[in-house]
């Protein structure tokens, strides 16, 4: 298995560990509850997600904070798949285009755009599966960080 496959498998495991509550904080576990990883490649992750009632407001619309948590976590997994390293966000921008409601299925695609020194650029698109309408677009720059080996071994 090459480095790209190793990174993709590691990224998929990270997403599943967060989703299943084995790592991270409760908000991340809740935000990713039910996510399905369809593809994990070097520098690219594709998932589907059905908006649960726990992540919507009184109006039944997926809340912005949960969307941001989703973008941050899936984007981080794409970076790990590409670099085999954890990175910290140094610039994080989200544009919200439309809403998604309880029970709607969305596709989340994270792609690493490139590397420059310790920096990695990536984007995350969230689209409604039914019609391809863009819900949100996250753009992020991350930088290499040192993490204790004990943390890395759990992921």
C-alpha positions in Angstrom: 0.0 0.0 0.0 1.4 3.4 -1.0 1.5 6.6 1.2 -1.6 7.9 -0.6 -3.6 4.9 0.4 -2.2 5.0 3.9 -3.2 8.6 4.2 -6.7 8.0 2.8 -7.3 5.1 5.2 -6.0 7.2 8.1 -8.4 10.0 7.1 -11.4 7.7 6.9 -10.5 6.3 10.3 -10.3 9.8 11.8 -13.8 10.7 10.5 -15.3 7.4 11.8 -13.6 7.8 15.2 -15.0 11.3 15.6 -18.5 10.1 14.4 -18.5 7.2 16.7 -17.3 9.2 19.8 -13.9 7.5 20.2 -12.0 10.8 19.9 -12.6 14.6 20.1 -15.2 16.7 22.0 -18.9 16.1 22.2 -19.8 18.8 19.7 -17.7 17.2 17.0 -19.2 13.8 17.8 -22.7 15.1 17.6 -22.0 17.1 14.4 -20.7 14.1 12.5 -23.2 11.6 13.9 -24.4 9.5 10.9 -21.8 10.6 8.4 -20.9 8.1 5.7 -17.5 8.1 4.0 -18.0 7.2 0.4 -14.5 7.8 -0.9 -11.2 8.5 0.8 -8.2 9.2 -1.5 -5.0 11.1 -1.1 -6.1 14.8 -0.8 -9.8 14.1 -1.3 -12.7 12.9 0.9 -16.3 12.4 -0.2 -19.1 11.8 2.3 -22.9 11.8 2.6 -24.9 13.1 5.5 -28.6 13.2 6.4 -29.4 16.2 8.6 -30.6 14.9 11.9 -33.1 16.6 14.3 -30.2 17.2 16.8 -28.5 19.7 14.5 -31.4 22.0 13.4 -32.9 25.0 15.0 -36.6 25.5 15.8 -37.2 26.2 12.1 -35.9 22.8 11.1 -32.8 24.3 9.3 -29.3 22.9 9.8 -27.5 25.3 12.1 -24.4 27.2 10.9 -22.2 26.1 13.8 -22.8 22.4 13.0 -22.0 23.1 9.3 -18.8 24.9 10.4 -17.8 21.9 12.6 -18.5 19.5 9.7 -16.4 21.6 7.3 -13.5 21.8 9.8 -13.4 18.1 10.6 -13.8 16.7 7.0 -11.3 19.3 5.7 -8.8 18.2 8.4 -9.2 14.6 7.3 -8.5 15.6 3.7 -5.3 17.3 4.9 -4.2 14.3 6.9 -4.9 12.1 3.8 -2.5 14.2 1.9 0.2 15.0 4.4 -0.1 12.3 7.1 0.2 15.2 9.6 -2.3 17.1 11.7 -2.4 20.8 11.0 -3.9 23.8 12.8 -6.2 26.2 11.0 -4.6 29.6 10.3 -7.4 31.0 8.1 -10.9 29.6 7.9 -13.7 31.2 5.8 -17.2 29.8 5.2 -19.7 31.1 2.7 -23.3 30.0 3.2 -25.4 29.8 0.0 -28.6 28.1 1.0 -30.2 26.1 3.8 -30.6 22.4 4.4 -33.5 21.0 6.4 -33.9 18.1 8.8 -33.9 14.8 6.8 -32.2 16.3 3.7 -29.2 14.4 2.4 -26.1 16.4 1.6 -22.7 15.5 0.0 -19.6 16.9 1.6 -16.4 16.9 -0.6 -13.1 18.1 0.8 -10.1 18.7 -1.5 -6.6 19.7 -0.8 -5.6 22.4 -3.3 -1.9 22.5 -2.6 1.0 22.9 -0.2 3.4 25.8 0.3 6.0 25.1 2.9 4.2 24.2 6.2 0.9 25.6 4.8 -1.8 23.5 3.1 -4.8 25.0 1.3 -8.1 23.1 1.0 -11.8 23.6 0.2 -14.9 21.8 1.4 -18.1 21.9 -0.6 -21.5 20.9 0.9 -24.2 20.4 -1.7 -27.8 19.0 -1.5 -27.7 15.5 -3.0 -31.1 15.9 -4.6 -30.3 18.8 -6.9 -26.6 19.7 -6.4 -27.4 23.1 -4.9 -24.5 24.6 -2.9 -25.3 24.8 0.8 -21.9 26.0 2.1 -18.3 26.4 0.9 -15.4 26.3 3.3 -11.9 27.6 2.4 -9.1 26.9 4.8 -5.4 27.3 5.2 -3.7 25.0 7.7 -0.2 24.9 9.2 1.9 22.0 10.5 1.7 21.6 14.3 3.5 19.3 16.7 1.2 16.9 18.4 2.1 14.5 21.2 2.8 11.0 19.8 0.2 9.7 22.4 -2.5 11.7 20.6 -1.5 10.6 17.2 -1.4 6.9 18.1 -5.1 7.1 19.2 -6.1 8.4 15.8 
